Amino acid sequence: MGDMSEVRASGVASMAFADLPASAARPTLTPRRLTARLSGKEGWCLLIGLVFLWQLVAWVVPARNRFLFPSPLLTAQALWASLPELGKGTFSSFIILIPGYAAAVVAAWCWAFWRGQRAGWSG
């Protein structure tokens, strides 16, 4: 066994592992199998589990008014039915957003160029 003759300033005794084989000095770590299989897929598993739990609660809990707590199936059906209207609304929002964004980029570029000229950064 190791010798506990050296005590550090922190009060913790260090053990000399001179008489132990090299393999015993540092234990090998094996990866957990479930983590190795789900590498990068944890988010999807969480999403699927939450949707399943949501559907289960919607089936089990009696509700008179499904507008307050619709199931994922009813939500997906309502989304599918309203896709054309959502597309039109998104397109009209982009018609307003894109020119404003472009004007802001041009204004910022002009301001930065003007400030650079005043500071003498033009070389």
N, C-alpha and C positions, 0 to 999 in steps of 0.2 A: 504494500500500500504506500501511499504518498507520505511525505514528511511535512508536518505543519509547523515547521520551525520559524518560517518567515511570516511576520505579521506586518501588513502595510499600515500606512498612516491612517487609512480609513477604518482600521480595526478589523478588516477582513483577512483571514488567514488564506494564503495561497498554497495550493497543494502542488507538489512536484509530480508530474506524470511521467517521469523518466523511466519507471519500471513497467509502464503499461504499453501494450502494442499500439501502433499508429492507428489502427482501425478503431480502437476503443477510445482514443482521445477525442475524436469528433464524430458524433453519431450521424448516420446518414438520414436524410429527410426524404421520405417518399411522398409524392403528390397524392392528394386525396382523389379518389376515382371520380366522385360526383363532380367535383370542381373541374377536373380535367375534361370530362365529357361536356360540361356546360360552358366551357370557355367561350365567352363572347355572346352567349345566348341567355344570360340571366335576365336581361330586360324583357325579352320576349316571353320567357316563362312567367315572369311577374305579371305582364300584361294579360296573358291568356288566363292565368289564375284569377286575377281580379275580375275579368269579364265573366268567367265561369261563376265566381262567387256572386256577382251582381245578378246574373240570370237565375241562380239558385234562390237568392233572396226574393227576387221578383216572383218566382213561382210559389214559394212557401208562404210569404207574408201576404195575407189577404188585403186587397186594396180596392176600395170602391171607385176611386178616381185614379186611373192610371196615368193621368197627366202629371202628377206630382212625382211618381216613381216608375217611369216606364222601363220595360225590360230592354236589354241590348238588342233583341230581335226587333222590337217595335221602333227603337231608335234608328237602327240600320234601314228599316223599311221607310221611315219618314225622311231620312237623309237621301235615299235613292229616289224617292218621289219628288224631292225638291231640288235635285241637282241642276235642272235647266235654269231655274230661278236663281240659284246660287251662282251659276256661271255668268249670267247676265249682270248680277250685282258686282261680282268680282271684276268683270271686264270694265264696267263703268267706273269702279273705284280706281283701277289702273289708269284709265284715261285721265283722271284728275291727278293721280300720284306721280306718274312718270314725268310730265312736263315740269311740275314743281320741283322734283328731285333734280332734274337736269338743270333747271335754272339755279338751284342752290349750288350745284357742282361748279357751274360756270362762274357764278359770283364769288365762290371761295377761291377758285383758281385766279381770277382777276385780282382779288384783294391780296392774295399771297404774292403774285407777281409785282403788284404795285409796292407792297411793303419791302420786297426784296430789292427793287430798284432804289427806293429811298434809303435803304440801309447800305447800299453799295455792294450787294452780293452778286451782281450780274457779271463780274469777272472782267 
